[in-house]
Amino acid sequence: MKKRIKSCAKLLTRQGFDCIIISKPVNITYLTGCSQPDGYLLLTSDQKLIYFTNFIYMKASQQIKIWQLVISDNKRNIFNLVSNTLKKLKCKKVAFEGKHLPFLEYKTLKQKLASSSISFLETKDFVEGL
């Protein structure tokens, strides 16, 4: 698992990205071992993992010790949490899985990042190509 994360982080660096938002459940499972992912995995080029999920899935997500867990609820919108984290980490080039991030979710994240200097860039088969 750690080898996969390291490989993914190296690929991020080679391609000039600061981080990637992984939304395809099978890719989250591949990188973390979490058997029932539901949310977004943020992987930075320095191998930091932050997992964003709904409070309903909190218990299953807490079993994985390799990431920081961020829980959304009725007061804390998951899109606000992701965009605020990207700003706090000072990410400039953020990759996302073009085939796996639904358009409405893409549009919402893009809108939340519009006032920042963050570039939100599509990738294809990023994790699958490892």
C-alpha atoms as one frame of an Amber mdcrd trajectory, in Angstrom:
protein
   0.000   0.000   0.000   2.707   2.500   0.946   4.598   1.597  -2.235   1.525
   2.455  -4.313   1.132   5.793  -2.551   4.818   6.542  -3.081   4.539   5.663
  -6.794   1.495   7.881  -7.180   3.239  10.781  -5.386   6.288  10.415  -7.657
   4.040  10.516 -10.721   2.402  13.676  -9.390   5.811  15.321  -9.107   6.908
  14.164 -12.578   3.749  15.576 -14.116   4.026  18.865 -12.206   1.008  18.469
  -9.910   0.897  19.378  -6.224  -1.857  16.870  -5.487  -4.656  14.783  -6.933
  -8.270  14.320  -5.885  -9.168  10.658  -6.287 -12.881   9.944  -6.501 -13.157
   6.476  -8.033 -13.820   4.032  -5.161 -11.697   1.217  -6.625  -8.731   3.609
  -6.910  -9.150   4.702  -3.293  -9.235   1.024  -2.277  -6.133   0.299  -4.388
  -4.143   3.063  -2.699  -5.396   2.687   0.883  -6.908  -0.735   1.410 -10.209
   0.789   2.560 -12.822  -1.731   1.475 -15.853   0.591   1.385 -14.697   4.062
   0.395 -17.229   6.820  -0.123 -15.731  10.262  -0.527 -12.601  11.865  -1.901
  -8.986  10.986  -1.316  -6.510  13.838  -1.579  -2.934  12.706  -2.174  -0.154
  15.292  -2.186   3.188  15.003  -3.941   4.841  14.650  -0.517   2.673  11.557
   0.189   0.217  13.197   2.576  -3.217  11.525   2.443  -6.400  13.289   3.462
  -9.702  11.436   3.169 -12.974  13.373   3.012 -16.157  11.461   3.735 -19.639
  11.847   5.146 -20.225  11.211   8.852 -22.302   8.136   7.890 -19.100   6.392
   6.711 -16.897   7.641   9.538 -16.582   4.348  11.409 -15.363   2.344   8.398
 -12.964   5.130   7.435 -11.422   5.356  10.903  -9.990   1.858  10.526  -7.347
   3.172   8.109  -4.461   4.737  10.005  -2.440   6.145   7.104  -4.597   9.191
   6.434  -5.995  12.272   8.032  -9.768  11.912   8.180 -12.044  14.898   7.490
 -15.750  14.369   8.130 -18.533  16.353   6.490 -21.930  16.708   8.063 -24.970
  18.957   7.777 -22.923  22.000   8.854 -19.667  21.213   7.035 -20.125  20.689
   3.299 -17.641  18.223   1.768 -16.893  20.575  -1.154 -16.070  23.432   1.204
 -13.828  21.111   3.212 -11.931  19.930   0.120 -11.485  23.425  -1.347 -10.458
  24.952   1.999  -7.907  22.174   2.516  -6.424  22.749  -0.946  -6.077  26.451
  -0.145  -4.560  25.740   3.267  -2.016  23.355   1.728  -1.152  26.082  -0.820
  -1.671  23.731  -3.742  -1.367  25.450  -7.114  -1.879  22.597  -9.593  -4.560
  20.135  -8.526  -5.244  17.042 -10.643  -8.531  15.161 -10.673  -9.761  11.945
 -12.270 -11.541  13.209 -15.391 -13.353   9.935 -16.068 -14.559   9.496 -12.499
 -15.514  12.889 -11.065 -19.167  13.555 -11.963 -19.720  16.820 -13.828 -21.822
  18.445 -11.084 -19.139  17.652  -8.482 -16.429  18.959 -10.831 -18.426  22.139
 -11.415 -18.988  22.648  -7.678 -15.301  22.191  -6.820 -14.224  24.409  -9.724
 -16.578  27.127  -8.489 -15.246  26.858  -4.926 -11.678  27.265  -6.255 -12.502
  30.101  -8.688 -11.386  32.892  -6.348  -8.010  31.238  -5.732  -4.951  30.796
  -7.917  -5.463  27.027  -7.960  -5.548  25.294 -11.358  -7.945  22.324 -11.426
  -6.609  19.957 -14.117  -8.059  16.768 -15.588  -6.088  13.520 -15.730  -6.973
  10.258 -17.452  -6.157   6.859 -15.946  -3.687   8.400 -13.486  -3.960   5.707
 -10.796  -4.749   2.981 -13.319  -1.453   3.738 -15.080   0.720   3.086 -12.023
